[in-house]
Amino acid sequence: MATPELRQLRYFLVLAEELSFTRASARLMIAQQSLSQQITALERTLGVKLFARDSRGTTLTDIGALFVPEARAVLDRADEAVAVVGRALRGEVGTLRLAFLTTVANHLLPPVVRAVRDQLPDLHLATESTSIASLVQGVLGGQYDAAFTRTTLVPGLQSRSLATEPVCAVLPEGHPLAGRAELELADLADEPWVTTPRSSWEPWHHAFEEQFREAGFAPNIVQEEASVQSLLGLVAAGLGVTRLASSAASLRRTGVVFVPLTGAYAQTEMVWLPDNTSPTLHRFLDVVTELAATTDLTKTG
């Protein structure tokens, strides 16, 4: 059996409601002859009579009455399919794979997920907290659609700044410099340092080394740890000092003091591939950009 055309189903439903070829054709804005031909073609396709026509008018047959809810369900589903396509073109449905740098996930992931849930409830976010090296490789390789990170210092990624925050010297409680309102990097020249290993992200360490040279010293690094939590623990234990973005203070409440470093700031950025034209991605980017304009994303989420 051939499949009826959607147009024929629409004509059928209008005629079933009006039970008058005159009124139905006027409502559909087509000639009565065209309506009659389409209904006849539909009946021929189905192999049944849907309407009884006599001198008293037009009525539904028993089979025609049974066909009404089925035809309506088909048209409703077709309308839903068209609506889904429209929503996809507007970037309102789909799945996005997002990476969050571990050191920004604590304060950034919750407000981002809430904003998307509120504005794009049918957009699914698959999120992952990861290291900077895995994050950059994942975006460049297509594993992630977008990522939230500190400035990567890597070409090939489109970026948008979401927040700027001070970089702070992190000192043990009771340290002689802990009571200062602000410090110069050179003030820490004689201190032992705990830092991330160079292998964690070489572009950052190149930049750090240049900043230390400008301050007139090379740091005495006594221990390296990959995670910010571990660095904070080492500082709290009195092993040395380090420097981190001010938002890292939310990861440890005791044993350490954060003192802003003069003129030092860290950027939180959203990055993606510039040739990714997905409407879903760009709708998401707009939502996050609006969020960043109205919310301090350096605070704990």
Summary of the structure (lengths in Angstrom):
residues: 301
radius of gyration: 32.3
end to end distance: 58.7
largest distance: 107.2
contacts: 895
relative contact order: 0.14
helix: 48%
strand: 25%
